[in-house]
């Protein structure tokens, strides 16, 4: 199963929320995410920590990612304080869903931080 591509724009100084449903492409039925964990990292380059800098991380561990169980929903959240700390520019991300025995890279793409004026 190949990861979908979705390019994200995150605005500085504003609440960031992203919401989607992970569905089977053939049947349209949502995947049951009960028991899954999730991790999304935004980095300066398409590689691990050996050649890129981590900009921000989202996970089910810190509740910045919330999974919707049988509904197959994924919600990613950042506070205005968190987005204010991000430098403007274009970065790269991917989102991994982990069953404990399998990992699925569900989406990937660019993560562009749009500069803000008002705080």
C-alpha positions as CSV (number, residue, x, y, z in Angstrom):
1,X,0.0,0.0,0.0
2,X,1.5,3.3,-1.1
3,X,1.3,6.5,1.0
4,X,-0.9,9.2,-0.4
5,X,0.6,12.7,-1.0
6,X,-0.9,15.7,0.7
7,X,0.8,19.0,1.0
8,X,0.1,20.9,4.2
9,X,0.1,24.6,5.0
10,X,0.5,25.5,8.6
11,X,0.0,29.1,9.7
12,X,2.2,30.7,12.3
13,X,0.5,31.9,15.5
14,X,-2.7,30.0,14.8
15,X,-4.3,26.7,15.9
16,X,-3.3,24.0,13.5
17,X,-5.8,21.1,12.9
18,X,-5.8,18.5,10.3
19,X,-8.5,15.8,10.0
20,X,-9.0,12.9,7.7
21,X,-10.3,9.4,7.5
22,X,-8.1,6.5,6.4
23,X,-10.1,4.3,4.1
24,X,-9.6,1.2,2.0
25,X,-9.1,2.6,-1.6
26,X,-11.0,-0.3,-3.2
27,X,-14.0,-0.5,-0.8
28,X,-14.2,3.0,0.7
29,X,-14.6,1.4,4.1
30,X,-12.6,3.1,6.9
31,X,-9.8,1.1,8.6
32,X,-10.3,0.2,12.2
33,X,-7.6,2.1,14.1
34,X,-8.4,0.6,17.5
35,X,-5.1,-0.2,19.3
36,X,-3.0,1.7,16.7
37,X,-0.4,4.4,17.6
38,X,0.6,7.2,15.3
39,X,3.7,9.4,14.7
40,X,4.2,12.3,12.4
41,X,7.5,14.1,12.1
42,X,8.2,17.3,10.2
43,X,11.9,17.6,9.1
44,X,14.1,19.8,7.0
45,X,14.9,17.0,4.6
46,X,13.5,13.6,3.5
47,X,15.7,11.6,5.8
48,X,16.2,10.7,9.4
49,X,18.0,12.5,12.2
50,X,21.4,11.8,10.6
51,X,20.8,14.3,7.8
52,X,17.8,16.5,8.8
53,X,16.5,18.6,11.7
54,X,13.3,17.8,13.4
55,X,11.0,20.8,13.2
56,X,7.9,19.5,15.1
57,X,6.6,16.1,16.1
58,X,3.0,14.9,16.6
59,X,2.0,11.6,18.3
60,X,-0.7,9.7,20.0
61,X,1.7,9.5,23.0
62,X,1.3,13.2,23.7
63,X,-2.3,13.4,22.3
64,X,-1.3,15.8,19.5
65,X,-2.7,13.0,17.3
66,X,-6.1,11.5,18.1
67,X,-7.2,8.3,16.4
68,X,-10.9,7.6,16.0
69,X,-11.0,3.8,16.4
70,X,-13.5,2.0,14.1
71,X,-14.3,5.3,12.3
72,X,-10.8,5.4,10.9
73,X,-10.3,9.1,11.7
74,X,-7.0,10.8,12.3
75,X,-6.9,14.3,13.9
76,X,-3.6,16.2,14.2
77,X,-3.4,19.3,16.4
78,X,-0.9,22.0,17.4
79,X,-1.5,25.1,19.6
80,X,-0.9,28.7,18.6
81,X,2.1,28.7,20.9
82,X,3.6,25.7,19.0
83,X,3.0,27.1,15.6
84,X,4.4,30.5,16.7
85,X,7.7,28.7,17.4
86,X,8.0,27.3,13.9
87,X,10.3,29.1,11.4
88,X,8.6,29.9,8.1
89,X,9.7,27.7,5.2
90,X,9.0,24.4,3.4
91,X,9.7,21.1,5.2
92,X,8.8,17.5,4.7
93,X,6.6,15.1,6.7
94,X,5.1,11.6,6.8
95,X,2.6,10.0,9.1
96,X,3.1,6.4,10.4
97,X,0.3,4.3,11.8
98,X,1.6,1.4,14.0
99,X,-0.3,-1.7,14.9
100,X,2.5,-3.0,17.1
101,X,3.5,-5.6,14.5
102,X,3.1,-3.5,11.3
103,X,3.8,0.1,10.4
104,X,1.9,1.9,7.6
105,X,3.1,5.2,6.1
106,X,-0.3,6.6,5.3
107,X,0.4,10.1,4.0
108,X,3.5,12.2,3.1
109,X,4.3,15.5,1.5
110,X,5.5,19.0,2.1
111,X,4.7,21.0,5.3
112,X,4.9,24.7,4.6
113,X,4.9,27.1,7.5
114,X,3.2,30.4,6.4
115,X,4.5,33.4,8.3
116,X,2.1,35.3,10.5
117,X,2.0,39.0,11.3
118,X,-0.6,39.3,14.1
119,X,-0.1,37.5,17.3
